[in-house]
Amino acid sequence: MGEETVKVVDATGSFCPGPLMELIAQLRDAEIGDVLELLSSDKGSAQDVPVWINKVGHEMLGSEEKDGVWHIRVRKVK
């Protein structure tokens, strides 16, 4: 298997539910197995995105904050 592709979804400067809406739109176009990294300056995304990901059945890979920007990684599994 090759290096996994990470698609960056830059939603910095956008506020809830904007970042989640952008992630949903990108997931719709992604292939199964793709990893998306949402960049969000809205700290609400750190709570909202994992809840939504678990609800719809994708895989939450982790999230961390760097310099006021959340990096939330998700794998599309279906």
Backbone torsions as a table, in degrees:
resi	resn	phi	psi	omega
1	MET	NA	141.1	179.5
2	GLY	-83.2	-178.1	177.5
3	GLU	-62.7	133.9	179.7
4	GLU	-71.9	144.0	179.5
5	THR	-85.2	131.4	175.4
6	VAL	-112.4	120.1	176.8
7	LYS	-95.4	122.7	-179.7
8	VAL	-88.4	128.7	176.5
9	VAL	-110.9	100.5	-175.3
10	ASP	-88.8	104.1	179.9
11	ALA	-115.4	23.0	178.7
12	THR	-63.2	140.6	-178.5
13	GLY	88.6	-9.6	178.5
14	SER	-99.1	147.2	-178.5
15	PHE	-117.4	157.9	-178.1
16	CYS	-48.0	136.1	2.8
17	PRO	-92.8	17.6	-175.9
18	GLY	-51.6	-54.0	-178.5
19	PRO	-58.8	-41.8	178.9
20	LEU	-65.2	-40.3	178.5
21	MET	-62.2	-41.0	178.4
22	GLU	-65.1	-41.1	178.2
23	LEU	-63.2	-43.5	180.0
24	ILE	-60.4	-44.0	179.9
25	ALA	-61.9	-41.9	-179.8
26	GLN	-70.5	-37.1	177.6
27	LEU	-62.8	-37.1	-179.3
28	ARG	-59.2	-37.9	-177.7
29	ASP	-88.1	-11.9	-176.0
30	ALA	-77.0	160.5	174.8
31	GLU	-88.8	154.3	175.2
32	ILE	-59.7	133.0	-178.0
33	GLY	97.6	-16.3	178.5
34	ASP	-65.7	147.1	175.4
35	VAL	-108.1	130.9	176.5
36	LEU	-115.4	139.2	176.5
37	GLU	-117.3	111.2	179.0
38	LEU	-86.4	127.2	173.6
39	LEU	-103.6	120.5	-176.8
40	SER	-140.2	132.7	175.2
41	SER	-91.8	0.5	178.0
42	ASP	-92.7	110.5	-176.1
43	LYS	-63.0	-19.3	175.8
44	GLY	-61.0	-28.0	179.4
45	SER	-61.6	-31.8	-178.6
46	ALA	-63.7	-26.8	176.2
47	GLN	-94.2	-42.5	-172.6
48	ASP	-69.3	-43.4	-175.0
49	VAL	-63.8	-49.7	179.0
50	PRO	-59.5	-36.9	178.5
51	VAL	-62.3	-46.5	-179.3
52	TRP	-65.7	-43.9	-179.2
53	ILE	-58.6	-45.3	179.0
54	ASN	-65.1	-37.2	-178.2
55	LYS	-65.6	-40.9	-176.3
56	VAL	-92.0	-9.0	171.9
57	GLY	92.8	20.9	171.9
58	HIS	-89.6	179.9	-175.7
59	GLU	-107.7	122.4	176.5
60	MET	-83.3	121.6	-177.7
61	LEU	-97.3	-17.7	177.5
62	GLY	142.9	165.7	175.9
63	SER	-148.7	146.1	176.0
64	GLU	-149.5	154.9	179.0
65	GLU	-103.9	130.8	175.5
66	LYS	-130.1	116.9	176.5
67	ASP	52.1	43.6	176.1
68	GLY	81.1	4.8	178.3
69	VAL	-118.9	127.1	176.3
70	TRP	-81.7	134.3	175.3
71	HIS	-112.3	105.9	-174.2
72	ILE	-114.3	117.5	-175.3
73	ARG	-105.5	133.7	-174.8
74	VAL	-136.2	141.9	173.5
75	ARG	-111.3	131.4	175.4
76	LYS	-77.1	124.5	-176.6
77	VAL	-117.2	-0.5	178.3
78	LYS	-153.2	NA	NA
